[in-house]
Protein backbone atom coordinates (compact mmCIF):
# COMPACT_ATOMS: atom_id res chain seq x y z
CA UNK A 1 0.00 0.00 0.00
CA UNK A 2 2.82 2.42 0.87
CA UNK A 3 4.53 1.83 -2.47
CA UNK A 4 1.21 2.29 -4.27
CA UNK A 5 0.65 5.69 -2.60
CA UNK A 6 4.22 6.71 -3.40
CA UNK A 7 3.66 5.75 -7.03
CA UNK A 8 0.50 7.86 -7.17
CA UNK A 9 2.25 10.82 -5.60
CA UNK A 10 5.14 10.40 -8.03
CA UNK A 11 2.67 10.49 -10.94
CA UNK A 12 1.23 13.70 -9.48
CA UNK A 13 4.71 15.28 -9.35
CA UNK A 14 5.47 14.12 -12.88
CA UNK A 15 2.33 15.80 -14.24
CA UNK A 16 2.82 18.89 -12.04
CA UNK A 17 6.13 19.74 -13.69
CA UNK A 18 5.29 18.34 -17.13
CA UNK A 19 2.58 21.01 -17.21
CA UNK A 20 5.04 23.79 -16.33
CA UNK A 21 7.86 22.63 -18.55
CA UNK A 22 5.62 22.29 -21.61
CA UNK A 23 4.96 26.03 -21.94
CA UNK A 24 7.65 27.79 -19.91
CA UNK A 25 10.54 26.87 -22.21
CA UNK A 26 8.69 27.54 -25.47
CA UNK A 27 6.27 30.45 -25.11
CA UNK A 28 8.81 33.14 -26.02
CA UNK A 29 9.55 31.37 -29.32
CA UNK A 30 5.82 31.15 -30.03
CA UNK A 31 5.32 34.84 -29.27
CA UNK A 32 8.29 35.94 -31.40
CA UNK A 33 6.81 34.04 -34.35
CA UNK A 34 3.36 35.58 -33.86
CA UNK A 35 4.17 39.28 -33.87
CA UNK A 36 4.87 39.64 -30.15
CA UNK A 37 8.69 39.63 -30.21
CA UNK A 38 8.95 42.73 -28.02
CA UNK A 39 6.62 41.28 -25.38
CA UNK A 40 8.32 37.95 -24.66
CA UNK A 41 9.35 39.07 -21.17
CA UNK A 42 5.75 39.41 -20.01
CA UNK A 43 5.04 35.69 -19.43
CA UNK A 44 8.13 35.70 -17.20
CA UNK A 45 6.74 38.75 -15.42
CA UNK A 46 3.26 37.41 -14.70
CA UNK A 47 4.75 34.14 -13.42
CA UNK A 48 6.56 35.77 -10.45
CA UNK A 49 3.53 38.02 -9.88
CA UNK A 50 1.55 34.82 -9.35
CA UNK A 51 4.35 33.48 -7.15
CA UNK A 52 3.95 36.55 -4.93
CA UNK A 53 0.17 36.12 -4.73
CA UNK A 54 0.25 32.33 -4.15
CA UNK A 55 1.31 32.38 -0.45
CA UNK A 56 -1.63 34.63 0.40
CA UNK A 57 -4.07 32.26 -1.31
CA UNK A 58 -2.51 29.25 0.40
CA UNK A 59 -2.18 30.83 3.84
CA UNK A 60 -5.55 32.59 4.03
CA UNK A 61 -7.80 30.18 2.09
CA UNK A 62 -6.50 26.85 0.78
CA UNK A 63 -4.59 25.73 3.89
CA UNK A 64 -7.46 26.59 6.23
CA UNK A 65 -10.76 25.61 4.66
CA UNK A 66 -10.47 23.02 1.87
CA UNK A 67 -9.01 19.55 1.36
CA UNK A 68 -5.69 19.85 -0.45
CA UNK A 69 -6.43 17.37 -3.23
CA UNK A 70 -9.69 19.16 -4.11
CA UNK A 71 -8.07 22.60 -4.31
CA UNK A 72 -5.28 21.08 -6.41
CA UNK A 73 -7.82 19.53 -8.77
CA UNK A 74 -9.98 22.63 -9.14
CA UNK A 75 -7.01 24.92 -9.83
CA UNK A 76 -5.59 22.62 -12.50
CA UNK A 77 -8.98 22.25 -14.17
CA UNK A 78 -9.46 26.02 -14.24
CA UNK A 79 -5.90 26.56 -15.41
CA UNK A 80 -6.28 23.97 -18.15
CA UNK A 81 -9.37 25.68 -19.53
CA UNK A 82 -7.65 29.08 -19.46
CA UNK A 83 -4.55 27.76 -21.23
CA UNK A 84 -6.62 26.26 -24.04
CA UNK A 85 -7.92 29.76 -24.78
CA UNK A 86 -4.49 31.43 -24.67
CA UNK A 87 -3.35 30.59 -28.25
CA UNK A 88 -6.64 31.85 -29.65
CA UNK A 89 -5.81 35.38 -28.44
CA UNK A 90 -2.37 35.72 -30.08
CA UNK A 91 -3.79 38.49 -32.28
CA UNK A 92 -4.55 40.60 -29.20
CA UNK A 93 -1.35 40.63 -27.10
CA UNK A 94 -2.92 42.33 -24.06
CA UNK A 95 -5.53 39.60 -23.73
CA UNK A 96 -2.85 36.97 -24.38
CA UNK A 97 -0.75 38.25 -21.46
CA UNK A 98 -3.75 38.67 -19.15
CA UNK A 99 -4.83 35.08 -19.80
CA UNK A 100 -1.30 33.91 -19.02
CA UNK A 101 -1.52 35.87 -15.77
CA UNK A 102 -4.81 34.17 -14.96
CA UNK A 103 -3.31 30.79 -15.79
CA UNK A 104 -0.30 31.41 -13.54
CA UNK A 105 -2.56 32.54 -10.71
CA UNK A 106 -4.16 29.10 -10.98
CA UNK A 107 -0.89 27.20 -11.35
CA UNK A 108 1.58 28.72 -8.88
CA UNK A 109 -0.37 27.81 -5.71
CA UNK A 110 -0.38 24.17 -6.85
CA UNK A 111 3.38 23.95 -6.32
CA UNK A 112 2.90 24.33 -2.58
CA UNK A 113 -0.25 22.21 -2.60
CA UNK A 114 1.47 19.28 -4.31
CA UNK A 115 4.28 19.37 -1.73
CA UNK A 116 1.76 19.53 1.12
CA UNK A 117 -0.19 16.59 -0.28
CA UNK A 118 2.95 14.51 -0.70
CA UNK A 119 4.31 15.24 2.79
CA UNK A 120 0.97 14.45 4.43
CA UNK A 121 0.71 11.02 2.83
CA UNK A 122 4.19 9.62 3.41
CA UNK A 123 5.71 8.47 6.68
CA UNK A 124 9.46 8.81 6.14
CA UNK A 125 9.76 12.27 4.58
CA UNK A 126 13.56 12.30 4.54
CA UNK A 127 13.80 9.15 2.43
CA UNK A 128 10.54 9.12 0.49
CA UNK A 129 10.05 12.74 -0.56
CA UNK A 130 13.25 13.13 -2.64
CA UNK A 131 12.33 9.98 -4.58
CA UNK A 132 8.85 11.38 -5.23
CA UNK A 133 10.09 14.88 -6.03
CA UNK A 134 12.60 13.71 -8.62
CA UNK A 135 9.67 12.67 -10.80
CA UNK A 136 8.86 16.37 -11.10
CA UNK A 137 12.22 16.97 -12.75
CA UNK A 138 11.64 13.91 -14.94
CA UNK A 139 8.26 15.36 -15.92
CA UNK A 140 9.89 18.65 -16.98
CA UNK A 141 12.44 16.73 -19.08
CA UNK A 142 9.80 14.54 -20.71
CA UNK A 143 7.76 17.65 -21.58
CA UNK A 144 10.70 19.09 -23.51
CA UNK A 145 11.38 15.81 -25.30
CA UNK A 146 7.69 15.38 -26.11
CA UNK A 147 7.47 18.84 -27.66
CA UNK A 148 10.62 18.53 -29.77
CA UNK A 149 10.33 14.92 -30.92
CA UNK A 150 6.65 13.90 -30.71
CA UNK A 151 4.90 17.13 -31.67
CA UNK A 152 7.29 17.59 -34.59
CA UNK A 153 5.32 14.86 -36.33
CA UNK A 154 2.25 17.12 -36.37
CA UNK A 155 3.86 20.13 -38.08
CA UNK A 156 5.59 20.62 -41.39
CA UNK A 157 8.07 23.36 -42.20
CA UNK A 158 8.02 24.69 -38.63
CA UNK A 159 9.51 23.82 -35.29
CA UNK A 160 6.78 22.69 -32.84
CA UNK A 161 8.04 25.37 -30.42
CA UNK A 162 6.97 27.99 -32.97
CA UNK A 163 3.38 26.73 -32.92
CA UNK A 164 0.56 26.69 -30.37
CA UNK A 165 0.97 22.94 -29.79
CA UNK A 166 3.01 23.31 -26.56
CA UNK A 167 0.31 25.60 -25.12
CA UNK A 168 -2.42 23.14 -26.04
CA UNK A 169 -0.30 20.35 -24.55
CA UNK A 170 -0.12 22.31 -21.30
CA UNK A 171 -3.88 22.84 -21.26
CA UNK A 172 -4.68 19.17 -21.87
CA UNK A 173 -2.12 17.97 -19.33
CA UNK A 174 -3.55 20.42 -16.77
CA UNK A 175 -7.02 18.96 -17.28
CA UNK A 176 -5.66 15.44 -16.90
CA UNK A 177 -3.90 16.38 -13.66
CA UNK A 178 -7.02 18.21 -12.46
CA UNK A 179 -9.10 15.06 -12.81
CA UNK A 180 -6.34 12.85 -11.40
CA UNK A 181 -6.00 15.06 -8.30
CA UNK A 182 -9.49 14.11 -7.13
CA UNK A 183 -8.38 10.45 -6.96
CA UNK A 184 -5.46 11.22 -4.64
CA UNK A 185 -5.64 10.42 -0.89
CA UNK A 186 -7.81 12.73 1.16
CA UNK A 187 -5.63 15.44 2.72
CA UNK A 188 -7.40 17.74 5.21
CA UNK A 189 -6.50 21.45 5.23
CA UNK A 190 -3.21 21.59 7.18
CA UNK A 191 -3.95 24.86 8.98
CA UNK A 192 -7.62 24.32 9.79
CA UNK A 193 -8.61 26.31 12.87
CA UNK A 194 -5.28 28.14 13.12
CA UNK A 195 -4.98 31.91 13.22
CA UNK A 196 -3.07 33.24 10.23
CA UNK A 197 -1.88 36.82 9.72
CA UNK A 198 -0.53 38.63 6.70
CA UNK A 199 2.69 39.15 8.62
CA UNK A 200 3.21 35.43 9.10
CA UNK A 201 2.55 34.80 5.40
CA UNK A 202 5.15 37.41 4.45
CA UNK A 203 7.63 35.89 6.89
CA UNK A 204 7.74 38.83 9.30
CA UNK A 205 8.43 36.63 12.33
CA UNK A 206 11.21 34.82 10.49
CA UNK A 207 12.71 38.11 9.32
CA UNK A 208 12.80 39.41 12.90
CA UNK A 209 14.26 36.21 14.33
CA UNK A 210 16.87 35.75 11.62
CA UNK A 211 17.72 39.46 11.52
CA UNK A 212 21.50 39.71 11.42
CA UNK A 213 24.06 41.27 9.09
CA UNK A 214 24.97 37.95 7.37
CA UNK A 215 21.31 37.08 6.80
CA UNK A 216 20.51 40.53 5.40
CA UNK A 217 23.50 40.30 3.03
CA UNK A 218 22.38 36.83 1.95
CA UNK A 219 18.80 38.01 1.36
CA UNK A 220 19.85 41.11 -0.60
CA UNK A 221 22.34 39.09 -2.66
CA UNK A 222 19.69 36.47 -3.39
CA UNK A 223 17.27 39.14 -4.62
CA UNK A 224 19.91 40.90 -6.72
CA UNK A 225 21.29 37.74 -8.34
CA UNK A 226 17.79 36.80 -9.50
CA UNK A 227 17.69 39.93 -11.66
CA UNK A 228 20.31 38.72 -14.18
CA UNK A 229 19.12 35.12 -13.75
CA UNK A 230 15.74 35.95 -15.26
CA UNK A 231 17.38 36.50 -18.66
CA UNK A 232 18.16 32.79 -18.94
CA UNK A 233 14.59 31.57 -18.50
CA UNK A 234 13.18 34.13 -20.91
CA UNK A 235 15.73 34.38 -23.69
CA UNK A 236 17.65 31.10 -23.94
CA UNK A 237 14.92 29.62 -26.14
CA UNK A 238 15.10 32.59 -28.51
CA UNK A 239 18.90 32.39 -28.51
CA UNK A 240 18.78 28.71 -29.43
CA UNK A 241 16.43 29.49 -32.28
CA UNK A 242 18.74 32.28 -33.51
CA UNK A 243 21.81 30.02 -33.41
CA UNK A 244 20.17 27.30 -35.49
CA UNK A 245 19.12 24.68 -32.94
CA UNK A 246 16.29 22.47 -34.19
CA UNK A 247 15.02 20.86 -30.98
CA UNK A 248 14.77 23.89 -28.72
CA UNK A 249 12.67 22.42 -25.91
CA UNK A 250 14.61 19.16 -25.81
CA UNK A 251 17.97 20.95 -25.78
CA UNK A 252 16.98 22.93 -22.69
CA UNK A 253 16.17 19.71 -20.79
CA UNK A 254 19.90 19.04 -20.61
CA UNK A 255 19.87 21.58 -17.79
CA UNK A 256 17.37 19.59 -15.75
CA UNK A 257 19.31 16.37 -16.37
CA UNK A 258 22.45 17.97 -14.96
CA UNK A 259 20.40 19.26 -12.05
CA UNK A 260 19.55 15.70 -10.99
CA UNK A 261 23.23 14.71 -11.11
CA UNK A 262 24.45 17.66 -9.07
CA UNK A 263 21.64 17.23 -6.55
CA UNK A 264 23.05 13.78 -5.83
CA UNK A 265 26.55 15.27 -5.51
CA UNK A 266 25.52 18.12 -3.21
CA UNK A 267 26.27 16.37 0.10
CA UNK A 268 29.84 15.70 -1.10
CA UNK A 269 30.46 19.32 -2.13
CA UNK A 270 28.56 20.83 0.80
CA UNK A 271 30.71 19.02 3.35
CA UNK A 272 33.87 20.39 1.73
CA UNK A 273 32.84 23.88 0.67
CA UNK A 274 30.21 25.04 3.17
CA UNK A 275 27.48 27.60 2.57
CA UNK A 276 29.49 30.61 1.42
CA UNK A 277 31.58 28.82 -1.18
CA UNK A 278 28.63 26.77 -2.42
CA UNK A 279 26.70 29.99 -3.01
CA UNK A 280 29.71 31.63 -4.67
CA UNK A 281 30.25 28.66 -6.98
CA UNK A 282 26.56 28.86 -7.90
CA UNK A 283 26.85 32.58 -8.67
CA UNK A 284 30.07 32.00 -10.58
CA UNK A 285 28.36 29.34 -12.68
CA UNK A 286 25.79 31.92 -13.80
CA UNK A 287 28.61 34.29 -14.81
CA UNK A 288 30.34 31.49 -16.74
CA UNK A 289 27.08 30.43 -18.42
CA UNK A 290 26.36 33.92 -19.74
CA UNK A 291 30.00 34.40 -20.78
CA UNK A 292 29.85 31.15 -22.76
CA UNK A 293 26.64 32.27 -24.47
CA UNK A 294 28.25 35.61 -25.35
CA UNK A 295 31.44 34.04 -26.70
CA UNK A 296 29.46 31.44 -28.64
CA UNK A 297 27.00 33.83 -30.23
CA UNK A 298 28.86 35.28 -33.29
CA UNK A 299 29.83 31.88 -34.72
CA UNK A 300 27.03 29.82 -33.06
CA UNK A 301 29.57 27.61 -31.27
CA UNK A 302 27.45 24.61 -30.32
CA UNK A 303 29.63 23.13 -27.58
CA UNK A 304 29.80 26.41 -25.68
CA UNK A 305 26.03 26.82 -25.78
CA UNK A 306 25.44 23.23 -24.66
CA UNK A 307 28.01 23.57 -21.88
CA UNK A 308 26.27 26.75 -20.72
CA UNK A 309 22.96 24.87 -20.51
CA UNK A 310 24.58 21.90 -18.74
CA UNK A 311 25.80 24.29 -16.04
CA UNK A 312 22.19 24.47 -14.82
CA UNK A 313 22.86 21.79 -12.21
CA UNK A 314 25.47 24.00 -10.54
CA UNK A 315 23.56 27.22 -11.23
CA UNK A 316 20.37 25.94 -9.62
CA UNK A 317 21.48 23.44 -6.98
CA UNK A 318 24.51 25.31 -5.66
CA UNK A 319 22.67 28.61 -5.39
CA UNK A 320 18.94 28.01 -4.85
CA UNK A 321 19.12 24.73 -2.94
CA UNK A 322 22.10 25.89 -0.86
CA UNK A 323 20.15 29.05 -0.04
CA UNK A 324 17.26 26.94 1.20
CA UNK A 325 19.68 24.90 3.32
CA UNK A 326 21.23 28.05 4.79
CA UNK A 327 17.79 29.38 5.76
CA UNK A 328 16.90 26.01 7.25
CA UNK A 329 20.05 25.99 9.38
CA UNK A 330 19.47 29.53 10.64
CA UNK A 331 15.80 28.97 11.51
CA UNK A 332 14.09 27.50 14.54
CA UNK A 333 11.27 25.01 13.96
CA UNK A 334 8.71 27.69 14.87
CA UNK A 335 9.59 29.93 11.91
CA UNK A 336 11.17 27.48 9.46
CA UNK A 337 8.18 27.41 7.13
CA UNK A 338 7.90 31.21 7.24
CA UNK A 339 11.61 31.60 6.53
CA UNK A 340 11.47 29.38 3.45
CA UNK A 341 8.40 31.27 2.27
CA UNK A 342 10.25 34.55 2.72
CA UNK A 343 13.14 33.27 0.59
CA UNK A 344 10.76 32.16 -2.17
CA UNK A 345 8.99 35.54 -2.03
CA UNK A 346 12.29 37.43 -2.37
CA UNK A 347 13.83 35.24 -5.11
CA UNK A 348 11.13 33.62 -7.26
CA UNK A 349 8.78 36.52 -6.61
CA UNK A 350 10.38 39.97 -6.34
CA UNK A 351 13.78 39.11 -7.85
CA UNK A 352 12.45 37.28 -10.89
CA UNK A 353 9.76 39.94 -11.40
CA UNK A 354 12.32 42.75 -11.53
CA UNK A 355 14.67 40.59 -13.57
CA UNK A 356 12.06 39.79 -16.22
CA UNK A 357 11.30 43.46 -16.74
CA UNK A 358 14.97 44.49 -16.79
CA UNK A 359 15.93 41.72 -19.22
CA UNK A 360 12.92 42.48 -21.41
CA UNK A 361 13.77 46.16 -21.66
CA UNK A 362 17.44 45.42 -22.40
CA UNK A 363 16.38 42.97 -25.12
CA UNK A 364 13.96 45.48 -26.63
CA UNK A 365 16.67 48.16 -26.63
CA UNK A 366 18.79 45.89 -28.82
CA UNK A 367 15.76 44.82 -30.87
CA UNK A 368 14.63 48.30 -31.88
CA UNK A 369 12.37 48.10 -34.92
CA UNK A 370 13.68 44.65 -35.96
CA UNK A 371 11.94 41.35 -35.30
CA UNK A 372 15.05 39.35 -34.30
CA UNK A 373 18.46 40.08 -32.81
CA UNK A 374 21.57 39.51 -34.90
CA UNK A 375 24.18 37.12 -33.50
CA UNK A 376 26.45 40.07 -32.73
CA UNK A 377 23.62 41.67 -30.74
CA UNK A 378 23.12 38.42 -28.85
CA UNK A 379 26.77 38.57 -27.85
CA UNK A 380 26.36 42.08 -26.43
CA UNK A 381 23.09 41.09 -24.75
CA UNK A 382 24.59 38.16 -22.82
CA UNK A 383 27.56 40.17 -21.53
CA UNK A 384 25.17 42.39 -19.56
CA UNK A 385 23.75 39.72 -17.18
CA UNK A 386 27.24 38.19 -16.99
CA UNK A 387 28.66 41.47 -15.69
CA UNK A 388 25.69 42.01 -13.34
CA UNK A 389 26.04 38.52 -11.85
CA UNK A 390 29.81 38.96 -11.50
CA UNK A 391 29.37 42.22 -9.59
CA UNK A 392 26.91 40.60 -7.17
CA UNK A 393 29.22 37.61 -6.67
CA UNK A 394 32.09 39.98 -5.76
CA UNK A 395 29.83 41.89 -3.35
CA UNK A 396 28.74 38.64 -1.69
CA UNK A 397 32.32 37.29 -1.48
CA UNK A 398 33.58 40.43 0.22
CA UNK A 399 30.68 41.11 2.59
CA UNK A 400 29.24 37.72 3.66
CA UNK A 401 30.66 36.15 6.82
CA UNK A 402 28.70 33.49 8.67
CA UNK A 403 29.84 30.22 10.19
CA UNK A 404 27.26 27.46 9.79
CA UNK A 405 27.49 23.70 9.93
CA UNK A 406 28.69 21.90 6.79
CA UNK A 407 26.25 19.05 7.37
CA UNK A 408 23.25 19.03 5.06
CA UNK A 409 19.85 18.85 6.74
CA UNK A 410 17.13 16.52 5.55
CA UNK A 411 15.95 17.56 2.08
CA UNK A 412 12.66 19.42 1.85
CA UNK A 413 10.32 20.37 -0.94
CA UNK A 414 10.88 23.66 -2.69
CA UNK A 415 8.22 25.96 -3.93
CA UNK A 416 9.56 25.98 -7.43
CA UNK A 417 12.22 24.55 -9.61
CA UNK A 418 13.09 25.74 -13.04
N, C-alpha and C positions, 0 to 999 in steps of 0.2 A: 504493500500500500504506500509506504514512504517513497519508494522509487517511482511509483506511478504518479504521485503528487509532484515530485521533483520534475518528472518528464513533462507534466502539464504546465508547470511554471516555466520550464525551459522553453516550451513552445510559445508561451506568452511573451517572454523576453525576445525570442527570435522575431516574432511579428512586430513587437514594439519598436525595434530598431530597424527592421526591414522597411517599415512605413516611413521612418525618418530618412534613412539613407536613400530611398528611391527618388525623393524630390530634392533633397538638400544639396546634392552634388551635381545636379543637372539643371536646375531652374534658371540659372544665369545664362546658360547656353541657349535655352529655349527663348528667354526674353530677348537676347541679342539678335536672334534670328526672326523675331516677330516685332521689330520696330521699337523695342524698349531697351536698347543698348545702354542708354544713359541712366537707366533706373534699376540696374541689376543689384545695387546695394540695398534696395528697399526690402526684399525678402529677408535679408540678414540684419535688417533693422527691426522689423516687426517680430522676428523670432526672439531676440532678447527682451523686447517690450513684453511679450507674453511670459517670458521667464521671470520678469519682475512682478507681474500680476499673479502668477501661479501660486506663490506661497500664501497670498491673502485668500485665494479661493480655497486652498487646502486647509489652512489654519482656521478660517472662520466658518466654512461650510462643510466641505467634503469630509474632513477628519472628525466632525462632531455629530453629524446628523444622518449620514447615509452609509450603507454597506459599501466597502471599497470596490468589490467586483462590479457592483451595479453602476457606480459612478464611472468606473473605467469603461464599462460597456457603452453607456450613454454618450460619453464624450467622444469615443472613437466612432460611434455611429453618426453623431452630428458632424464630426470632422470629416468623415468619409463623404458625406453628402455635399458638404461645402467644397471639398477638393474636386469633386466631379464637375462642379460648376466653374471652377477657376479657369480652365483652358478656354471656355466659351466666352470669356470676357477679355481676351488678349487684345481686342481692338479698342478697349477703354481701359488704359493703364491704371487709372485711379481706382476703378472697381476691382481690377485684378489684384492690386496691392491690398485693398481693404478686405477682400475675401481671403487672401493669404494671412492677414492679421487675424481674422475670425478663425481660420483653421488653426493657427498657432495657439490662439487662446483656448481652443479645445484640446490641442495636443500636449502642450507643455506641462499641464498639471498631471497628465498620465504618467510622466516619468517618475514622479514621487509616488503616485498611486501603485504603480507596478512594483516598486521596491517594497512599499508597505505590505502589499499582498503577499509577496514572496517571503519576507521576513516573518510574517504572522503564521505562515503555514509550513515552516520548517523548524526542526528542533535544534540542530547544530548549525548555527548561522555561520560560524567561522569556517567550517569545512564545506557546507552545502551551498551557501550563497555564491561564492566565486564560480563554482561549477555551473550554477544556473545563469549567472550574469554574463558569462563568456558567450552564451548563445545569443545575447544581444549584439555583440561584436560580430559574431558569425552571420547574424541576420543582416547587418549593415553591409558586410562583404557580399553576401548572396544577392542583395538588392542591386549592387553595382554590376555584378556579373550577369544577372538576369537582364538588366537594361541593355548592356553592351552586346551580349551574345544571343539572347533569346528574342528580345524585341527587334533586333536587327533584321530578323526574318519577316517582319511585318512592314518594313519600309524599303523603298527603293530610291537610290540616288541621294539619300540623306542619312545622317547619323541618327539613331533613335533619340539621343540626347537633344537633338534639335527639334524634336516633335513633342506633341502633348502626351505621348504614351507613358513617360515616367509619372506624370501627374495623375493620369487615369489609373496607373498601377497603384499609386499611393492611395487614391480614393477607394479602390476595390479592396486593397489589403486592409485599410482602416475598417471597412464594413465587416470584413471577415473577422478581424480581431474584436470588433464591437460585439458581434454575435458570440464569439468564443468566450469572451470575458464573463458572460452570464452563466457559463458552465463551470467556472472556476470555483474553488471552495469558498463557502460563505466566510466573509471577513468583516466583522463588526467595525463600526467607526472607531478608530483607535483613541480618539480624544473625547468620546461621548461623556457629557456631564462635567467636563473640565472648563475652567475659566480661561479664556484666551484673549490676549490684548494685542493691539497693533504693535506695541513695543516688543513683545516677545516674538512676533512674527518677523520683525525687522532685525532681531538679534540684539536688542538694546542691552539686555542683561549680560549676554556674552561679551559684548563690546566693553561694558564697564568692567567685567571681571578680568578680561584678558588685556585690559588697557595697560600697555607698557610700550616703551620706545621700540623694541624689536618687533612687537606685534604690529604697531602702527606702520613701521617701515615695510614689513611684509605685506600688509594690506594695501598700502599705497602702491607698492611695486607690482602687486598682483593686478590691481586695476590698470595701471599704466601699461603693463606688458600686453594686456588683452587688446589694447588699441591697435598696435601693429599686427597682432595675431589675426584679427578679423579679416585682413586682406587675403589670407590663405584660403579661408572657407569660401569667400565670395569669388575670388578671381582666378584661382588655380584652374578651374574648369575652362574658363575662357582662354587662359594661357595655353593649356593643352590643345585646345582647338586651333589657336593661332600657330602653334609650332608643329601642327600636322599629325597629332595623335588621332587614331581612329576610334579606339575604345576608351572614351573619356571617363565614363563612370567606373569601368573595370580597373583602369589604371590607378584611379584614386584609392581603390580598396587595398592597394599595396601598403598604404599607411596604416590601415586597421590591422592588417596581418602582422606588421612589425610591432604594433601596439601590444598584441597578445604575447609576442616573444619577450619584449622588454618588461611586461608586467610580471612574467615568470622570473625574470632576472633581477627584479627590483630588490628583493631581500638581500641578495649578494652585494649589490652596489650600495644600498642604504647602509649596511653595516660598516662599509669601508669609507664612505664619503660623508655621511651625515646630512642633515637637512640643508645647510647653507650651500654645500657644494653640489648636492643633487639639484637644487633649484637653479644654481648658476649654470650647471651643465644643460639643464632644460632650456634656460634662456639663450645660452650660447648655441644650442641646436637650432633655435628659430633664426638667429643671425646667420648661421651657416646655410640653412635652407634657403633663405631669401637671397643670399650671396650667390649660391649655386644657380638659382633661377635667373638672376641678373646676368651672370657670366654665360649661361647657356643660351640666353635669348637670341642674340644676333645670328648665330649659326644653328639654332635649334639642336643643341647638343643633348642627345637623348639620355645618355648615362647620367649626366648632371641633374637633369630634371627628375629622373627616376630615383636617384640617390636622395634628392631633396624631399621627395614624397616618402621614401622609406625612413627618413629621419623622424617621421610622425611618432613612432614608438617612444623615442627619447623626448621629443617636443611635448607630447601629451603626458606620458607617465612620469617623467622626471620633474615636470613643473606642476601640472594640475594634481596628480595623485600625491606627490610629495607635499604639496600645499595642504591637501586634505589631512595627511598624516600629521603635519606640523600642528594644525588646528586641533586635531584630536589629542595630541600629546599635551597641549597647553590648556585644554578644557577640563573642567570637572564634569562628572556625569550629569549634574543638574542642568548644565547649559550646553552640553555637547551638541545636541540637535540644533539648537539656536545658532551655535558657532558655525556649524557646517552650512546652515541656511544663509548666514551672513556672508560667508565666502562665496557661495553660489550667486547671491544677489550682487556682490561687488564685481565678480569676474564674468560669469555668463550673462548677467543682466546689464549693469551699468557699463562695464568695460567693453563688452562686445557691442553694445548699442552705440557708444561713442566711436568705437573702432570702425563699425560698418559705415557710419556717416563720413568719417574722416577718409577712409579708403575710397568710398564712392566719389567724394568730391575731388580727391587727387586723381582718380581714374578719369573722371569727366574733364578735368583740366587738361590732361593729355589728349583726351578724345576730341575735344573741340567740336567741329561740325562733321567729323568723320563718323563712320559706323564701327570701325575696328581700329585697334592700335597696331602700329607697325612693330616689328620685332625690336627695333632700336628703342622705340618708346617703352616697350615692355621691360627692356633692360633698365632704363631710367626709373620706371615705376617701382621695380622690385628693390632698387637700392634705397628707397625711402623707408620702407618698414625695416629693412636690415639695419640702417643707421639708427632708427628710433629704438629698436630692440637692443642694439649694442649700448646705447646711452643708458638705458634703464638697467641693463646688466651691470654696467660699471657703477652706477649709483647704488645698486643693491650690494655689490661686492664690497664697496667702501664703507657703507653705512650699517649693514646688518651684522649684529653680534648677538648670538643667543645660543647657549649651550643646552641642547636637548638630547635625550637618549637616542642612540643609533639603532635601537631595536624597533622593528616595525610592529605596530599594533595589529590586531585582527582586522582583516579587510572589511570595508563597509560599502554599501551601495552609494553611488554618486548620483547627483541629480541629472547629470547629462554627460554625454561622451560623444565627442565628434572628432 
